[in-house]
């Protein structure tokens, strides 16, 4: 009995470890807050909107290397009007291009991006445009993609040997809506797969 229990426990732990390993995919994500916790947002009020530009925060996650450079593009939805891009530290970083069409960001030799932790690589400036969460066309997506036709996904260059690695472009949502759910029991869920 103890051997069977140990076997079941070993299989369960292997599943948990495999699941956590899959969550460590290198990616580039747009956040709505400086704490990097909000990948979804609602319209800021009643249209039409005006006011100063607001920052979005583009973060490189799970690269697990020192990053000499990174490239990507951002597809903005109609409710966000792109104004410009700002580097988090313009004294040690340089960029070529613009985030809507493809941008490459390089760090100075002294100051590579620490890809072992989430790192901000860009602050796009946007103005809220015509946005109505009650209207059609929701949710709206902010999609991170590759920097051009030959690069369909974001890529980063490792500082030590300048090898380029692909990552995943993540999607953020405006007006995500409510996910429909209904009350059920575990027995009803199991019955779906009989």
LINBEL-V267068 format. One line per field, one symbol per residue. ss: DSSP state (2 for helix, 1 for strand, 0 for the rest). A space follows every 10 residues. Layout:
ss->???
This chain:
ss->0222222222 2222222222 2200001111 1000000001 1000000000 0001101111 1000011111 1111100001 1111110000 0011111100 0111111000 0011000011 1111111100 0000000001 1111100100 1000111100 0001110110 1111000000 0000022222 2000
